[in-house]
């Protein structure tokens, strides 16, 4: 094996080894909430791609529901009902 071939092979292996340890994106989470405290907690720990499903019932949040997390146009943070259930908020 020539010196040039050996260097090319070593470079390819080094690049391949580096790719093997790159972090992979976290999988999007689905969180199901069913108490008045859980929507606030779910929003505060949400990351891009998180779906928060709210079970049926009336929720009485103690503060305005607000997220400080950033989604993206392709990986949004979604707040939706659980299946076909109906959820409401009341002051």
C-alpha positions as CSV (number, residue, x, y, z in Angstrom):
1,X,0.0,0.0,0.0
2,X,1.4,3.4,-1.0
3,X,1.8,6.2,1.5
4,X,-0.8,8.2,-0.3
5,X,-3.4,5.4,-0.1
6,X,-2.6,4.8,3.5
7,X,-3.2,8.6,4.3
8,X,-6.4,8.6,2.3
9,X,-7.7,5.5,4.1
10,X,-6.6,6.9,7.5
11,X,-8.4,10.2,6.8
12,X,-11.6,8.4,5.7
13,X,-11.6,6.3,8.9
14,X,-11.0,9.4,11.0
15,X,-13.9,11.2,9.4
16,X,-16.1,8.1,9.7
17,X,-15.2,7.7,13.3
18,X,-16.1,11.4,13.9
19,X,-19.5,11.0,12.3
20,X,-20.3,8.0,14.5
21,X,-20.1,10.2,17.7
22,X,-22.1,13.2,16.4
23,X,-25.1,13.8,18.6
24,X,-28.5,12.9,17.1
25,X,-31.5,15.2,17.4
26,X,-33.8,14.4,20.4
27,X,-37.0,12.7,19.5
28,X,-40.1,14.8,19.8
29,X,-42.1,14.1,22.9
30,X,-45.8,13.7,23.4
31,X,-47.0,14.7,26.8
32,X,-50.5,14.0,28.1
33,X,-51.9,16.3,30.8
34,X,-55.0,15.8,32.9
35,X,-54.7,18.1,36.0
36,X,-54.8,21.9,36.2
37,X,-51.1,22.1,37.2
38,X,-49.8,19.9,34.4
39,X,-50.3,22.3,31.4
40,X,-48.0,24.8,33.0
41,X,-45.4,22.2,33.8
42,X,-45.6,20.7,30.3
43,X,-45.2,24.1,28.7
44,X,-42.2,25.0,30.8
45,X,-40.3,21.8,29.9
46,X,-41.4,21.7,26.2
47,X,-38.8,21.7,23.5
48,X,-39.2,22.1,19.7
49,X,-41.4,19.3,18.4
50,X,-43.2,18.6,21.7
51,X,-46.9,17.9,21.4
52,X,-49.0,18.5,24.6
53,X,-52.3,16.7,24.6
54,X,-54.9,17.9,27.1
55,X,-57.4,15.4,28.4
56,X,-61.1,16.2,28.7
57,X,-62.2,18.5,31.5
58,X,-62.2,22.1,32.7
59,X,-58.8,23.4,33.7
60,X,-58.3,26.3,36.2
61,X,-54.8,27.6,35.6
62,X,-53.5,29.9,38.4
63,X,-51.6,32.0,35.9
64,X,-51.6,32.7,32.1
65,X,-50.2,29.7,30.2
66,X,-47.0,30.9,28.6
67,X,-44.1,29.1,27.0
68,X,-40.6,30.4,26.9
69,X,-39.5,27.6,24.6
70,X,-38.8,28.1,20.9
71,X,-40.2,25.8,18.3
72,X,-39.4,26.1,14.6
73,X,-41.5,26.3,11.5
74,X,-40.8,22.6,10.9
75,X,-40.8,21.5,14.6
76,X,-43.5,23.4,16.5
77,X,-44.7,23.1,20.0
78,X,-48.3,21.9,19.8
79,X,-51.1,22.2,22.4
80,X,-54.0,20.1,21.3
81,X,-56.9,18.0,22.7
82,X,-56.4,14.4,23.5
83,X,-58.0,12.5,20.7
84,X,-61.6,13.8,20.2
85,X,-61.9,14.9,23.9
86,X,-62.9,18.5,24.8
87,X,-60.9,20.5,27.2
88,X,-61.7,24.0,28.5
89,X,-60.0,26.6,30.6
90,X,-61.8,28.8,33.1
91,X,-60.6,31.8,35.1
